[in-house]
């Protein structure tokens, strides 16, 4: 038993994990302030610009991190915003704000190791304004 645990931990390191960042197709339309908040608090899981920290290379944590990033990108990917029709963009912004307003995003377990993702009252106000802007007006005041 004393040998099998370390051998097992070493063996699981050989399981491949997809940590690729596909090409960025577009920049999300937002003011510079909103984009800065989105980059700081959302992009690791909701863009093709994920920063893969050291622990994303250590199994079994690597499996969880990769799963969260892939699920996050599937739900909303700011790097492929151009694939959404204007009405879908409006809906995505409103739903994003709803998640923030309800305390669902950023996820609670992400914040202790990424304190920079914590949203201040000012950050929340910026995201709320971004979420309510009509399509095409999201860049106003850039």
C-alpha positions as CSV (number, residue, x, y, z in Angstrom):
1,X,0.0,0.0,0.0
2,X,2.8,2.4,0.8
3,X,4.3,1.9,-2.7
4,X,1.0,1.8,-4.6
5,X,-0.2,5.3,-3.7
6,X,2.9,7.1,-4.9
7,X,3.0,4.9,-8.0
8,X,-0.7,5.6,-8.7
9,X,-0.1,9.4,-8.2
10,X,2.7,9.2,-10.7
11,X,0.8,7.1,-13.1
12,X,-2.2,9.5,-13.3
13,X,0.2,12.3,-14.3
14,X,0.4,10.5,-17.7
15,X,-3.3,11.0,-18.4
16,X,-3.4,13.8,-21.1
17,X,-5.3,17.0,-20.3
18,X,-6.4,19.4,-23.0
19,X,-5.0,22.8,-22.0
20,X,-5.1,24.4,-25.5
21,X,-6.2,27.9,-26.1
22,X,-7.8,28.0,-29.5
23,X,-7.3,31.2,-31.6
24,X,-9.2,34.3,-30.5
25,X,-11.7,35.2,-33.1
26,X,-12.9,38.5,-31.8
27,X,-12.6,41.0,-29.0
28,X,-15.8,41.3,-26.9
29,X,-17.5,44.7,-27.6
30,X,-17.2,46.6,-24.3
31,X,-15.8,49.8,-22.9
32,X,-12.2,49.6,-21.8
33,X,-13.3,49.5,-18.1
34,X,-15.8,46.6,-18.7
35,X,-13.2,44.7,-20.8
36,X,-10.7,45.1,-18.0
37,X,-13.1,43.7,-15.4
38,X,-14.1,40.8,-17.8
39,X,-10.4,40.0,-18.4
40,X,-9.6,40.0,-14.7
41,X,-12.6,38.1,-13.4
42,X,-14.0,36.0,-16.3
43,X,-11.5,35.3,-19.1
44,X,-9.7,32.4,-17.4
45,X,-12.8,30.2,-17.9
46,X,-14.8,32.1,-20.5
47,X,-12.3,32.9,-23.3
48,X,-9.6,31.3,-25.4
49,X,-7.1,33.3,-23.4
50,X,-7.1,31.1,-20.3
51,X,-4.0,31.3,-18.0
52,X,-3.1,27.7,-17.0
53,X,-1.5,27.9,-13.6
54,X,1.0,25.4,-12.3
55,X,-1.7,23.3,-10.5
56,X,-3.4,22.8,-13.9
57,X,-0.6,20.4,-14.7
58,X,-0.9,18.2,-11.6
59,X,-3.5,15.4,-11.7
60,X,-6.2,15.0,-10.5
61,X,-6.6,18.8,-10.1
62,X,-5.6,19.3,-13.7
63,X,-8.7,17.3,-14.7
64,X,-11.0,19.6,-12.7
65,X,-9.4,22.8,-14.0
66,X,-9.6,21.6,-17.6
67,X,-13.3,20.5,-17.1
68,X,-14.2,23.9,-15.6
69,X,-12.5,25.8,-18.5
70,X,-14.1,23.7,-21.2
71,X,-17.6,24.0,-19.5
72,X,-17.1,27.7,-19.1
73,X,-16.2,28.2,-22.7
74,X,-19.2,26.1,-23.8
75,X,-21.5,28.3,-21.7
76,X,-20.0,31.6,-22.8
77,X,-16.8,32.3,-24.7
78,X,-15.8,36.0,-25.1
79,X,-13.2,35.0,-27.7
80,X,-16.0,33.7,-30.1
81,X,-18.5,36.5,-29.4
82,X,-18.7,37.1,-33.1
83,X,-20.5,33.8,-33.5
84,X,-23.5,35.2,-31.6
85,X,-26.3,37.1,-33.4
86,X,-27.0,40.6,-31.8
87,X,-30.0,39.2,-29.9
88,X,-27.9,36.4,-28.6
89,X,-25.2,38.9,-27.5
90,X,-27.8,40.9,-25.6
91,X,-29.1,37.8,-23.9
92,X,-25.5,36.6,-23.1
93,X,-24.7,40.0,-21.5
94,X,-28.0,40.0,-19.5
95,X,-27.4,36.4,-18.3
96,X,-23.8,37.2,-17.4
97,X,-25.0,40.0,-15.2
98,X,-27.6,37.8,-13.6
99,X,-24.9,35.3,-12.7
100,X,-22.8,38.1,-11.1
101,X,-25.7,39.7,-9.4
102,X,-26.8,36.4,-7.8
103,X,-23.2,35.7,-6.7
104,X,-22.8,32.7,-9.0
105,X,-19.9,34.2,-10.9
106,X,-17.0,34.2,-10.3
107,X,-17.4,30.8,-8.7
108,X,-16.8,30.7,-5.0
109,X,-14.0,28.1,-5.2
110,X,-12.1,30.2,-7.8
111,X,-11.8,33.3,-5.6
112,X,-9.4,32.1,-2.8
113,X,-6.7,31.3,-5.3
114,X,-7.6,34.2,-7.7
115,X,-8.3,37.1,-5.4
116,X,-7.9,39.5,-8.3
117,X,-11.2,38.1,-9.7
118,X,-13.2,39.4,-6.7
119,X,-15.7,42.0,-7.9
120,X,-15.9,45.3,-6.1
121,X,-19.1,47.4,-6.1
122,X,-17.5,49.5,-8.8
123,X,-16.7,46.4,-10.9
124,X,-20.3,45.3,-10.5
125,X,-21.6,48.6,-11.6
126,X,-19.4,48.5,-14.7
127,X,-20.6,45.0,-15.6
128,X,-24.2,45.9,-15.0
129,X,-23.9,48.9,-17.3
130,X,-22.3,46.7,-19.9
131,X,-25.0,44.1,-19.6
132,X,-27.8,46.6,-20.2
133,X,-26.2,48.3,-23.2
134,X,-28.0,47.5,-26.5
135,X,-26.0,45.6,-29.1
136,X,-23.6,48.0,-30.9
137,X,-23.7,50.5,-28.0
138,X,-21.5,48.3,-25.8
139,X,-18.4,50.2,-27.1
140,X,-19.6,53.6,-26.3
141,X,-17.1,55.6,-24.3
142,X,-14.2,53.4,-25.3
